[in-house]
Amino acid sequence: MEKSHEVLGNTPLIIAKNLGKALGIDRLYLKYEGSNPTGTQKDRVASVHVQKALEYGYNTVVVGSCGNYGAAIAYYASLHHLKSLIYIPRQFHSPRLEEIQYKYGARLMLVDGMYEDSVEASKRDASENNWFDANAGAHPELGLEAYAPIAQELFQVIGEVPDTVSVPVGNGTTLAGIYHGFEKMKISGFLKKVPKIIAASTDGGNPVISSFKGRLAKIVDFPRDKIRETELNEPLVNYHSYDGDLAYEAVLKSGGYAEYVTDEELLAFKKLVKDRENIDAIPAAVASVVGTYHVVGRKNDKGIHVAVLTG
Ligand SMILES: Cc1ncc(COP(=O)(O)O)c(C=O)c1O
């Protein structure tokens, strides 16, 4: 599938017959967020944050990122002539550093430490310099607003409420927003039910999954010293998920699931998605497909199952 690089949102929904056949899932849909202008779902949340920064009269936007959100913020900031500073851990392998600096003109700040250290450094600089803090968790309502339309787009095209919607999870913003979209439609009487939400993230460490596996009533951070970050899992690995409380609540309230995904599965499913559906997804984005497979694969299940391919 071609990346359009033009239009935000209203991303393609693919009936993944061939992939579904390979995984033993009868009605599998892929919501392909890679068609957004900078190639991931992060465009949705970046655009809303840059709009808010403009509305408040800021001239500079900052964010800590693994690379994808940074590229999206840099892109939308450049469209609106705002400055942006993107804080990324020095040891990360993001392929997006040149694009961030030279295509969108953002200032790249390499930080010694983990993803969360980059977020904290950017937050500190934002408060000292009166810059707009676009980090996950800084304005949770913006994340909910940004991703809720994915739920509406799904319902509009499928015409029914899916039985499950699976989402790759890092901070949990995307998942929480999608759930919020379904919940809003239910509250306003459009829908009778919401889908069960499947959170899928790396076995390198994520508190949404570890808390679910530990059957905890509330989310608890993953032990920082047990984090195992790799080139493949960088968009998903967190010891603290900044919107993790909202995501965790969404999984529990929907009666959903949370699944760990290995790097080997990310690579194998990336290949499978390419071979069966001709979609070039990034490895972290196919975590959702792995999650769906863990929950309903090879079970002769007749329900409607959506996996959100985030990029
Ligand atoms: C491609 C991709 N998918 C999923 C995620 C996780 O999204 P969230 O932080 O909203 O949980 C990220 C985060 O950077 C990402 O880049």
The ligand as a Gaussian input file, in Angstrom:
#p B3LYP/6-31G(d) Opt

LIG

0 1
 C        4.178000       3.306000      15.433000
 C        3.774000       3.415000      16.855000
 N        2.806000       2.619000      17.316000
 C        2.386000       2.692000      18.594000
 C        2.947000       3.596000      19.481000
 C        2.423000       3.669000      20.868000
 O        1.456000       4.709000      20.939000
 P        0.992000       5.272000      22.356000
 O        2.206000       5.932000      22.952000
 O       -0.098000       6.217000      22.026000
 O        0.566000       4.104000      23.180000
 C        3.963000       4.444000      19.038000
 C        4.593000       5.382000      19.983000
 O        5.538000       6.065000      19.689000
 C        4.392000       4.367000      17.700000
 O        5.362000       5.150000      17.243000

